[in-house]
Amino acid sequence: MVNITERIENNVITLFFDGNLDENTYQSVEARLNKALAEEAETIRLNMKNVKYISSIGIRSLMVAYNSSIKSGKKIYIDKNEISIKAREILDVVGVLTLFTDKKEDHAN
């Protein structure tokens, strides 16, 4: 299970994930990310402080959103101070963490 809440402030949507990003939740994760990408905000910040586990399909969901953000000219990133140790380890091992955390200063806060 994953609970996703949002906060919109200064043209930034922050999505707060609480739970697992896996085969049981990826559809709701993808739907929520797609909804955020369709909104007017230029930046989407992912708060993953309460993510306990990310499976390969959860990583795929994040990568699809990342690629969509590039195509739409939006920015999506993981707040490097708001990611669980487990989520950080998983994303780092598969080599995608830097896509979401590099050059954070380029993103609006």
N, CA, C and O atoms as a printed pandas DataFrame, in Angstrom:
     atom_number atom_name residue_name chain_id  residue_number  x_coord  y_coord  z_coord
0              1         N          MET        A               1    0.836   -1.184    0.000
1              2        CA          MET        A               1    0.000    0.000    0.000
2              3         C          MET        A               1    0.879    1.244    0.000
3              4         O          MET        A               1    1.956    1.266    0.595
4              5         N          VAL        A               2    0.396    2.274   -0.678
5              6        CA          VAL        A               2    1.071    3.565   -0.655
6              7         C          VAL        A               2    0.016    4.658   -0.536
7              8         O          VAL        A               2   -1.025    4.610   -1.191
8              9         N          ASN        A               3    0.297    5.618    0.290
9             10        CA          ASN        A               3   -0.557    6.789    0.429
10            11         C          ASN        A               3    0.202    7.959   -0.189
11            12         O          ASN        A               3    1.370    8.190    0.122
12            13         N          ILE        A               4   -0.480    8.694   -1.071
13            14        CA          ILE        A               4    0.154    9.826   -1.742
14            15         C          ILE        A               4   -0.675   11.073   -1.458
15            16         O          ILE        A               4   -1.862   11.135   -1.778
16            17         N          THR        A               5   -0.035   12.050   -0.860
17            18        CA          THR        A               5   -0.694   13.329   -0.614
18            19         C          THR        A               5    0.113   14.405   -1.341
19            20         O          THR        A               5    1.253   14.183   -1.749
20            21         N          GLU        A               6   -0.502   15.561   -1.488
21            22        CA          GLU        A               6    0.194   16.625   -2.209
22            23         C          GLU        A               6    0.040   17.965   -1.515
23            24         O          GLU        A               6   -0.883   18.205   -0.738
24            25         N          ARG        A               7    1.000   18.828   -1.841
25            26        CA          ARG        A               7    0.942   20.225   -1.432
26            27         C          ARG        A               7    1.382   21.036   -2.645
27            28         O          ARG        A               7    2.370   20.704   -3.300
28            29         N          ILE        A               8    0.648   22.091   -2.935
29            30        CA          ILE        A               8    1.005   22.975   -4.046
30            31         C          ILE        A               8    1.363   24.335   -3.463
31            32         O          ILE        A               8    0.595   24.934   -2.709
32            33         N          GLU        A               9    2.543   24.802   -3.831
33            34        CA          GLU        A               9    3.015   26.076   -3.304
34            35         C          GLU        A               9    4.028   26.668   -4.279
35            36         O          GLU        A               9    4.976   25.989   -4.674
36            37         N          ASN        A              10    3.836   27.922   -4.670
37            38        CA          ASN        A              10    4.782   28.630   -5.541
38            39         C          ASN        A              10    5.106   27.866   -6.818
39            40         O          ASN        A              10    6.273   27.726   -7.184
40            41         N          ASN        A              11    4.081   27.379   -7.488
41            42        CA          ASN        A              11    4.228   26.675   -8.766
42            43         C          ASN        A              11    5.012   25.364   -8.639
43            44         O          ASN        A              11    5.587   24.887   -9.618
44            45         N          VAL        A              12    5.035   24.779   -7.423
45            46        CA          VAL        A              12    5.691   23.503   -7.171
46            47         C          VAL        A              12    4.672   22.567   -6.538
47            48         O          VAL        A              12    4.022   22.909   -5.550
48            49         N          ILE        A              13    4.544   21.386   -7.120
49            50        CA          ILE        A              13    3.714   20.337   -6.517
50            51         C          ILE        A              13    4.656   19.418   -5.756
51            52         O          ILE        A              13    5.593   18.868   -6.334
52            53         N          THR        A              14    4.412   19.250   -4.473
53            54        CA          THR        A              14    5.172   18.284   -3.693
54            55         C          THR        A              14    4.269   17.089   -3.450
55            56         O          THR        A              14    3.174   17.221   -2.904
56            57         N          LEU        A              15    4.745   15.911   -3.866
57            58        CA          LEU        A              15    4.027   14.670   -3.622
58            59         C          LEU        A              15    4.720   13.938   -2.484
59            60         O          LEU        A              15    5.926   13.696   -2.527
60            61         N          PHE        A              16    3.950   13.595   -1.479
61            62        CA          PHE        A              16    4.460   12.880   -0.311
62            63         C          PHE        A              16    4.049   11.413   -0.434
63            64         O          PHE        A              16    2.860   11.092   -0.444
64            65         N          PHE        A              17    5.039   10.530   -0.528
65            66        CA          PHE        A              17    4.785    9.091   -0.643
66            67         C          PHE        A              17    4.985    8.440    0.719
67            68         O          PHE        A              17    5.979    8.696    1.399
68            69         N          ASP        A              18    4.038    7.600    1.112
69            70        CA          ASP        A              18    4.129    6.879    2.373
70            71         C          ASP        A              18    3.765    5.427    2.098
71            72         O          ASP        A              18    2.596    5.107    1.883
72            73         N          GLY        A              19    4.759    4.552    2.104
73            74        CA          GLY        A              19    4.517    3.140    1.845
74            75         C          GLY        A              19    5.490    2.597    0.821
75            76         O          GLY        A              19    6.627    3.058    0.720
76            77         N          ASN        A              20    5.032    1.608    0.059
77            78        CA          ASN        A              20    5.868    0.922   -0.926
78            79         C          ASN        A              20    5.504    1.325   -2.340
79            80         O          ASN        A              20    4.337    1.575   -2.639
80            81         N          LEU        A              21    6.495    1.387   -3.207
81            82        CA          LEU        A              21    6.281    1.574   -4.642
82            83         C          LEU        A              21    6.602    0.227   -5.269
83            84         O          LEU        A              21    7.765   -0.083   -5.529
84            85         N          ASP        A              22    5.567   -0.574   -5.511
85            86        CA          ASP        A              22    5.777   -1.941   -5.972
86            87         C          ASP        A              22    4.650   -2.393   -6.885
87            88         O          ASP        A              22    3.853   -1.576   -7.347
88            89         N          GLU        A              23    4.582   -3.696   -7.147
89            90        CA          GLU        A              23    3.578   -4.238   -8.062
90            91         C          GLU        A              23    2.146   -4.026   -7.570
91            92         O          GLU        A              23    1.213   -4.061   -8.372
92            93         N          ASN        A              24    1.959   -3.813   -6.301
93            94        CA          ASN        A              24    0.617   -3.567   -5.758
94            95         C          ASN        A              24    0.200   -2.103   -5.826
95            96         O          ASN        A              24   -0.984   -1.786   -5.714
96            97         N          THR        A              25    1.168   -1.214   -6.010
97            98        CA          THR        A              25    0.866    0.223   -5.942
98            99         C          THR        A              25    1.256    1.014   -7.185
99           100         O          THR        A              25    0.909    2.190   -7.297
100          101         N          TYR        A              26    1.962    0.401   -8.108
101          102        CA          TYR        A              26    2.519    1.164   -9.224
102          103         C          TYR        A              26    1.458    1.880  -10.050
103          104         O          TYR        A              26    1.708    2.971  -10.562
104          105         N          GLN        A              27    0.274    1.281  -10.187
105          106        CA          GLN        A              27   -0.764    1.933  -10.992
106          107         C          GLN        A              27   -1.221    3.242  -10.353
107          108         O          GLN        A              27   -1.421    4.236  -11.052
108          109         N          SER        A              28   -1.385    3.248   -9.045
109          110        CA          SER        A              28   -1.797    4.489   -8.385
110          111         C          SER        A              28   -0.645    5.499   -8.375
111          112         O          SER        A              28   -0.880    6.704   -8.462
112          113         N          VAL        A              29    0.579    5.021   -8.272
113          114        CA          VAL        A              29    1.747    5.911   -8.330
114          115         C          VAL        A              29    1.827    6.562   -9.710
115          116         O          VAL        A              29    1.994    7.777   -9.817
116          117         N          GLU        A              30    1.708    5.755  -10.762
117          118        CA          GLU        A              30    1.772    6.296  -12.124
118          119         C          GLU        A              30    0.639    7.276  -12.382
119          120         O          GLU        A              30    0.850    8.331  -12.981
120          121         N          ALA        A              31   -0.557    6.935  -11.934
121          122        CA          ALA        A              31   -1.706    7.827  -12.148
122          123         C          ALA        A              31   -1.474    9.162  -11.450
123          124         O          ALA        A              31   -1.770   10.214  -12.016
124          125         N          ARG        A              32   -0.949    9.129  -10.233
125          126        CA          ARG        A              32   -0.728   10.364   -9.479
126          127         C          ARG        A              32    0.392   11.200  -10.086
127          128         O          ARG        A              32    0.299   12.426  -10.134
128          129         N          LEU        A              33    1.442   10.543  -10.545
129          130        CA          LEU        A              33    2.527   11.258  -11.208
130          131         C          LEU        A              33    2.045   11.879  -12.519
131          132         O          LEU        A              33    2.396   13.017  -12.829
132          133         N          ASN        A              34    1.245   11.143  -13.290
133          134        CA          ASN        A              34    0.695   11.671  -14.544
134          135         C          ASN        A              34   -0.210   12.871  -14.278
135          136         O          ASN        A              34   -0.185   13.849  -15.026
136          137         N          LYS        A              35   -0.997   12.796  -13.228
137          138        CA          LYS        A              35   -1.870   13.914  -12.863
138          139         C          LYS        A              35   -1.025   15.150  -12.529
139          140         O          LYS        A              35   -1.338   16.260  -12.961
140          141         N          ALA        A              36    0.036   14.948  -11.764
141          142        CA          ALA        A              36    0.910   16.072  -11.401
142          143         C          ALA        A              36    1.562   16.670  -12.642
143          144         O          ALA        A              36    1.685   17.890  -12.753
144          145         N          LEU        A              37    1.978   15.821  -13.570
145          146        CA          LEU        A              37    2.603   16.319  -14.799
146          147         C          LEU        A              37    1.617   17.077  -15.680
147          148         O          LEU        A              37    2.020   17.952  -16.446
148          149         N          ALA        A              38    0.340   16.756  -15.580
149          150        CA          ALA        A              38   -0.687   17.424  -16.389
150          151         C          ALA        A              38   -1.105   18.763  -15.793
151          152         O          ALA        A              38   -1.729   19.574  -16.478
152          153         N          GLU        A              39   -0.776   19.006  -14.542
153          154        CA          GLU        A              39   -1.164   20.254  -13.889
154          155         C          GLU        A              39   -0.247   21.395  -14.345
155          156         O          GLU        A              39    0.764   21.176  -15.012
156          157         N          GLU        A              40   -0.627   22.599  -13.971
157          158        CA          GLU        A              40    0.080   23.807  -14.425
158          159         C          GLU        A              40    1.472   23.985  -13.816
159          160         O          GLU        A              40    2.324   24.640  -14.417
160          161         N          ALA        A              41    1.709   23.426  -12.663
161          162        CA          ALA        A              41    2.998   23.628  -11.991
162          163         C          ALA        A              41    4.150   23.166  -12.872
163          164         O          ALA        A              41    4.039   22.169  -13.585
164          165         N          GLU        A              42    5.244   23.894  -12.816
165          166        CA          GLU        A              42    6.413   23.585  -13.628
166          167         C          GLU        A              42    7.344   22.576  -12.967
167          168         O          GLU        A              42    8.156   21.939  -13.637
168          169         N          THR        A              43    7.222   22.433  -11.646
169          170        CA          THR        A              43    8.141   21.577  -10.902
170          171         C          THR        A              43    7.359   20.610  -10.023
171          172         O          THR        A              43    6.363   20.975   -9.398
172          173         N          ILE        A              44    7.835   19.372   -9.991
173          174        CA          ILE        A              44    7.246   18.353   -9.128
174          175         C          ILE        A              44    8.359   17.835   -8.221
175          176         O          ILE        A              44    9.363   17.293   -8.684
176          177         N          ARG        A              45    8.156   18.015   -6.940
177          178        CA          ARG        A              45    9.118   17.553   -5.937
178          179         C          ARG        A              45    8.552   16.296   -5.291
179          180         O          ARG        A              45    7.394   16.275   -4.874
180          181         N          LEU        A              46    9.370   15.248   -5.207
181          182        CA          LEU        A              46    8.950   13.995   -4.608
182          183         C          LEU        A              46    9.557   13.874   -3.218
183          184         O          LEU        A              46   10.778   13.873   -3.060
184          185         N          ASN        A              47    8.701   13.772   -2.220
185          186        CA          ASN        A              47    9.139   13.556   -0.847
186          187         C          ASN        A              47    8.975   12.067   -0.574
187          188         O          ASN        A              47    7.857   11.558   -0.502
188          189         N          MET        A              48   10.098   11.379   -0.424
189          190        CA          MET        A              48   10.085    9.922   -0.266
190          191         C          MET        A              48   10.612    9.505    1.106
191          192         O          MET        A              48   11.150    8.410    1.274
192          193         N          LYS        A              49   10.448   10.393    2.076
193          194        CA          LYS        A              49   10.940   10.135    3.428
194          195         C          LYS        A              49   10.298    8.893    4.044
195          196         O          LYS        A              49   10.921    8.209    4.856
196          197         N          ASN        A              50    9.054    8.601    3.658
197          198        CA          ASN        A              50    8.339    7.472    4.251
198          199         C          ASN        A              50    8.172    6.293    3.288
199          200         O          ASN        A              50    7.273    5.469    3.456
200          201         N          VAL        A              51    9.041    6.220    2.283
201          202        CA          VAL        A              51    9.021    5.074    1.367
202          203         C          VAL        A              51    9.842    3.959    1.994
203          204         O          VAL        A              51   11.005    4.143    2.354
204          205         N          LYS        A              52    9.211    2.806    2.115
205          206        CA          LYS        A              52    9.869    1.680    2.763
206          207         C          LYS        A              52   10.539    0.736    1.768
207          208         O          LYS        A              52   11.518    0.069    2.102
208          209         N          TYR        A              53   10.003    0.681    0.533
209          210        CA          TYR        A              53   10.518   -0.270   -0.459
210          211         C          TYR        A              53   10.145    0.221   -1.854
211          212         O          TYR        A              53    9.076    0.797   -2.056
212          213         N          ILE        A              54   11.035   -0.014   -2.809
213          214        CA          ILE        A              54   10.764    0.281   -4.213
214          215         C          ILE        A              54   11.181   -0.932   -5.028
215          216         O          ILE        A              54   12.344   -1.336   -5.001
216          217         N          SER        A              55   10.232   -1.513   -5.752
217          218        CA          SER        A              55   10.546   -2.650   -6.619
218          219         C          SER        A              55   10.928   -2.134   -8.006
219          220         O          SER        A              55   10.922   -0.928   -8.252
220          221         N          SER        A              56   11.256   -3.051   -8.900
221          222        CA          SER        A              56   11.636   -2.656  -10.256
222          223         C          SER        A              56   10.493   -1.944  -10.970
223          224         O          SER        A              56   10.733   -1.012  -11.738
224          225         N          ILE        A              57    9.265   -2.364  -10.732
225          226        CA          ILE        A              57    8.143   -1.687  -11.392
226          227         C          ILE        A              57    7.900   -0.304  -10.781
227          228         O          ILE        A              57    7.414    0.598  -11.463
228          229         N          GLY        A              58    8.230   -0.137   -9.520
229          230        CA          GLY        A              58    8.169    1.186   -8.903
230          231         C          GLY        A              58    9.210    2.119   -9.501
231          232         O          GLY        A              58    8.939    3.297   -9.735
232          233         N          ILE        A              59   10.410    1.581   -9.748
233          234        CA          ILE        A              59   11.464    2.362  -10.397
234          235         C          ILE        A              59   11.022    2.728  -11.805
235          236         O          ILE        A              59   11.236    3.853  -12.257
236          237         N          ARG        A              60   10.401    1.774  -12.501
237          238        CA          ARG        A              60    9.894    2.043  -13.846
238          239         C          ARG        A              60    8.898    3.196  -13.825
239          240         O          ARG        A              60    8.942    4.066  -14.695
240          241         N          SER        A              61    8.008    3.212  -12.851
241          242        CA          SER        A              61    7.018    4.287  -12.732
242          243         C          SER        A              61    7.692    5.638  -12.578
243          244         O          SER        A              61    7.265    6.621  -13.184
244          245         N          LEU        A              62    8.734    5.692  -11.779
245          246        CA          LEU        A              62    9.480    6.937  -11.595
246          247         C          LEU        A              62   10.174    7.352  -12.887
247          248         O          LEU        A              62   10.196    8.532  -13.235
248          249         N          MET        A              63   10.739    6.381  -13.595
249          250        CA          MET        A              63   11.452    6.693  -14.833
250          251         C          MET        A              63   10.498    7.156  -15.940
251          252         O          MET        A              63   10.840    8.046  -16.719
252          253         N          VAL        A              64    9.327    6.566  -16.010
253          254        CA          VAL        A              64    8.331    7.017  -16.990
254          255         C          VAL        A              64    7.963    8.473  -16.712
255          256         O          VAL        A              64    7.865    9.280  -17.636
256          257         N          ALA        A              65    7.760    8.806  -15.441
257          258        CA          ALA        A              65    7.439   10.187  -15.068
258          259         C          ALA        A              65    8.606   11.114  -15.386
259          260         O          ALA        A              65    8.403   12.230  -15.864
260          261         N          TYR        A              66    9.820   10.658  -15.123
261          262        CA          TYR        A              66   11.010   11.463  -15.420
262          263         C          TYR        A              66   11.087   11.766  -16.919
263          264         O          TYR        A              66   11.305   12.912  -17.313
264          265         N          ASN        A              67   10.910   10.747  -17.742
265          266        CA          ASN        A              67   10.956   10.940  -19.194
266          267         C          ASN        A              67    9.822   11.847  -19.672
267          268         O          ASN        A              67   10.023   12.673  -20.562
268          269         N          SER        A              68    8.646   11.699  -19.093
269          270        CA          SER        A              68    7.519   12.567  -19.452
270          271         C          SER        A              68    7.800   14.010  -19.063
271          272         O          SER        A              68    7.418   14.935  -19.779
272          273         N          SER        A              69    8.464   14.205  -17.936
273          274        CA          SER        A              69    8.772   15.569  -17.496
274          275         C          SER        A              69    9.728   16.243  -18.472
275          276         O          SER        A              69    9.598   17.436  -18.746
276          277         N          ILE        A              70   10.675   15.494  -18.991
277          278        CA          ILE        A              70   11.614   16.052  -19.962
278          279         C          ILE        A              70   10.863   16.474  -21.218
279          280         O          ILE        A              70   11.083   17.564  -21.747
280          281         N          LYS        A              71    9.980   15.606  -21.689
281          282        CA          LYS        A              71    9.216   15.899  -22.905
282          283         C          LYS        A              71    8.311   17.114  -22.734
283          284         O          LYS        A              71    8.095   17.872  -23.680
284          285         N          SER        A              72    7.785   17.297  -21.533
285          286        CA          SER        A              72    6.853   18.400  -21.303
286          287         C          SER        A              72    7.553   19.676  -20.818
287          288         O          SER        A              72    6.905   20.705  -20.626
288          289         N          GLY        A              73    8.864   19.609  -20.623
289          290        CA          GLY        A              73    9.604   20.781  -20.172
290          291         C          GLY        A              73    9.434   21.076  -18.695
291          292         O          GLY        A              73    9.700   22.190  -18.243
292          293         N          LYS        A              74    8.994   20.087  -17.946
293          294        CA          LYS        A              74    8.828   20.265  -16.505
294          295         C          LYS        A              74   10.017   19.650  -15.776
295          296         O          LYS        A              74   10.806   18.907  -16.359
296          297         N          LYS        A              75   10.127   19.970  -14.510
297          298        CA          LYS        A              75   11.199   19.435  -13.691
298          299         C          LYS        A              75   10.605   18.524  -12.627
299          300         O          LYS        A              75    9.604   18.859  -11.994
300          301         N          ILE        A              76   11.224   17.383  -12.441
301          302        CA          ILE        A              76   10.799   16.461  -11.391
302          303         C          ILE        A              76   12.056   16.038  -10.635
303          304         O          ILE        A              76   13.063   15.671  -11.240
304          305         N          TYR        A              77   11.987   16.093   -9.326
305          306        CA          TYR        A              77   13.147   15.692   -8.544
306          307         C          TYR        A              77   12.728   15.159   -7.186
307          308         O          TYR        A              77   11.634   15.430   -6.691
308          309         N          ILE        A              78   13.642   14.388   -6.601
309          310        CA          ILE        A              78   13.461   13.868   -5.249
310          311         C          ILE        A              78   14.223   14.795   -4.323
311          312         O          ILE        A              78   15.414   15.041   -4.514
312          313         N          ASP        A              79   13.537   15.301   -3.329
313          314        CA          ASP        A              79   14.183   16.148   -2.336
314          315         C          ASP        A              79   15.229   15.306   -1.610
315          316         O          ASP        A              79   14.883   14.376   -0.881
316          317         N          LYS        A              80   16.505   15.629   -1.808
317          318        CA          LYS        A              80   17.570   14.785   -1.259
318          319         C          LYS        A              80   17.578   14.736    0.273
319          320         O          LYS        A              80   18.198   13.850    0.859
320          321         N          ASN        A              81   16.907   15.665    0.907
321          322        CA          ASN        A              81   16.799   15.646    2.370
322          323         C          ASN        A              81   15.541   14.933    2.844
323          324         O          ASN        A              81   15.333   14.751    4.044
324          325         N          GLU        A              82   14.709   14.533    1.899
325          326        CA          GLU        A              82   13.429   13.905    2.245
326          327         C          GLU        A              82   13.265   12.569    1.522
327          328         O          GLU        A              82   12.274   12.339    0.830
328          329         N          ILE        A              83   14.256   11.696    1.695
329          330        CA          ILE        A              83   14.210   10.356    1.116
330          331         C          ILE        A              83   14.700    9.368    2.164
331          332         O          ILE        A              83   15.704    9.604    2.835
332          333         N          SER        A              84   13.987    8.270    2.295
333          334        CA          SER        A              84   14.369    7.261    3.280
334          335         C          SER        A              84   15.695    6.611    2.881
335          336         O          SER        A              84   16.069    6.606    1.708
336          337         N          ILE        A              85   16.379    6.080    3.849
337          338        CA          ILE        A              85   17.646    5.397    3.586
338          339         C          ILE        A              85   17.425    4.241    2.619
339          340         O          ILE        A              85   18.221    4.037    1.701
340          341         N          LYS        A              86   16.355    3.489    2.818
341          342        CA          LYS        A              86   16.067    2.333    1.961
342          343         C          LYS        A              86   15.810    2.771    0.518
343          344         O          LYS        A              86   16.356    2.179   -0.413
344          345         N          ALA        A              87   14.991    3.795    0.327
345          346        CA          ALA        A              87   14.702    4.280   -1.023
346          347         C          ALA        A              87   15.975    4.827   -1.671
347          348         O          ALA        A              87   16.216    4.596   -2.856
348          349         N          ARG        A              88   16.776    5.539   -0.912
349          350        CA          ARG        A              88   18.038    6.079   -1.425
350          351         C          ARG        A              88   18.945    4.940   -1.892
351          352         O          ARG        A              88   19.518    5.004   -2.980
352          353         N          GLU        A              89   19.072    3.902   -1.071
353          354        CA          GLU        A              89   19.928    2.762   -1.415
354          355         C          GLU        A              89   19.457    2.089   -2.697
355          356         O          GLU        A              89   20.265    1.811   -3.583
356          357         N          ILE        A              90   18.161    1.826   -2.801
357          358        CA          ILE        A              90   17.616    1.132   -3.970
358          359         C          ILE        A              90   17.838    1.953   -5.234
359          360         O          ILE        A              90   18.327    1.427   -6.234
360          361         N          LEU        A              91   17.489    3.222   -5.201
361          362        CA          LEU        A              91   17.638    4.068   -6.393
362          363         C          LEU        A              91   19.100    4.291   -6.755
363          364         O          LEU        A              91   19.438    4.435   -7.930
364          365         N          ASP        A              92   19.963    4.320   -5.750
365          366        CA          ASP        A              92   21.392    4.487   -6.006
366          367         C          ASP        A              92   21.975    3.223   -6.644
367          368         O          ASP        A              92   22.758    3.320   -7.589
368          369         N          VAL        A              93   21.609    2.054   -6.150
369          370        CA          VAL        A              93   22.131    0.792   -6.673
370          371         C          VAL        A              93   21.778    0.622   -8.150
371          372         O          VAL        A              93   22.606    0.150   -8.929
372          373         N          VAL        A              94   20.567    0.997   -8.542
373          374        CA          VAL        A              94   20.171    0.837   -9.948
374          375         C          VAL        A              94   20.623    2.008  -10.814
375          376         O          VAL        A              94   20.432    1.988  -12.030
376          377         N          GLY        A              95   21.216    3.019  -10.203
377          378        CA          GLY        A              95   21.831    4.098  -10.963
378          379         C          GLY        A              95   20.912    5.214  -11.411
379          380         O          GLY        A              95   21.261    5.959  -12.328
380          381         N          VAL        A              96   19.745    5.355  -10.792
381          382        CA          VAL        A              96   18.836    6.425  -11.222
382          383         C          VAL        A              96   18.714    7.560  -10.207
383          384         O          VAL        A              96   18.110    8.589  -10.508
384          385         N          LEU        A              97   19.265    7.393   -9.040
385          386        CA          LEU        A              97   19.121    8.429   -8.016
386          387         C          LEU        A              97   19.650    9.772   -8.509
387          388         O          LEU        A              97   19.029   10.805   -8.257
388          389         N          THR        A              98   20.774    9.777   -9.200
389          390        CA          THR        A              98   21.355   11.046   -9.646
390          391         C          THR        A              98   20.472   11.767  -10.660
391          392         O          THR        A              98   20.523   12.993  -10.758
392          393         N          LEU        A              99   19.663   11.024  -11.417
393          394        CA          LEU        A              99   18.738   11.674  -12.351
394          395         C          LEU        A              99   17.740   12.557  -11.612
395          396         O          LEU        A              99   17.318   13.600  -12.111
396          397         N          PHE        A             100   17.376   12.121  -10.419
397          398        CA          PHE        A             100   16.353   12.820   -9.641
398          399         C          PHE        A             100   16.920   13.778   -8.610
399          400         O          PHE        A             100   16.176   14.579   -8.045
400          401         N          THR        A             101   18.228   13.717   -8.347
401          402        CA          THR        A             101   18.775   14.564   -7.286
402          403         C          THR        A             101   19.877   15.493   -7.761
403          404         O          THR        A             101   20.164   16.472   -7.073
404          405         N          ASP        A             102   20.503   15.242   -8.886
405          406        CA          ASP        A             102   21.567   16.132   -9.364
406          407         C          ASP        A             102   21.006   17.495   -9.727
407          408         O          ASP        A             102   19.872   17.619  -10.189
408          409         N          LYS        A             103   21.818   18.506   -9.509
409          410        CA          LYS        A             103   21.478   19.875   -9.899
410          411         C          LYS        A             103   20.166   20.343   -9.305
411          412         O          LYS        A             103   19.398   21.047   -9.961
412          413         N          LYS        A             104   19.904   19.953   -8.060
413          414        CA          LYS        A             104   18.673   20.380   -7.398
414          415         C          LYS        A             104   18.546   21.894   -7.401
415          416         O          LYS        A             104   17.438   22.429   -7.426
416          417         N          GLU        A             105   19.690   22.590   -7.377
417          418        CA          GLU        A             105   19.634   24.044   -7.350
418          419         C          GLU        A             105   18.985   24.622   -8.600
419          420         O          GLU        A             105   18.563   25.778   -8.600
420          421         N          ASP        A             106   18.900   23.818   -9.678
421          422        CA          ASP        A             106   18.233   24.266  -10.885
422          423         C          ASP        A             106   16.714   24.231  -10.762
423          424         O          ASP        A             106   16.005   24.826  -11.574
424          425         N          HIS        A             107   16.217   23.531   -9.744
425          426        CA          HIS        A             107   14.784   23.371   -9.568
426          427         C          HIS        A             107   14.234   24.456   -8.637
427          428         O          HIS        A             107   14.880   24.857   -7.669
428          429         N          ALA        A             108   13.044   24.908   -8.954
429          430        CA          ALA        A             108   12.400   25.890   -8.066
430          431         C          ALA        A             108   11.995   25.189   -6.782
431          432         O          ALA        A             108   11.593   24.026   -6.805
432          433         N          ASN        A             109   12.096   25.879   -5.682
433          434        CA          ASN        A             109   11.671   25.313   -4.395
434          435         C          ASN        A             109   10.447   26.020   -3.903
435          436         O          ASN        A             109    9.932   25.691   -2.835
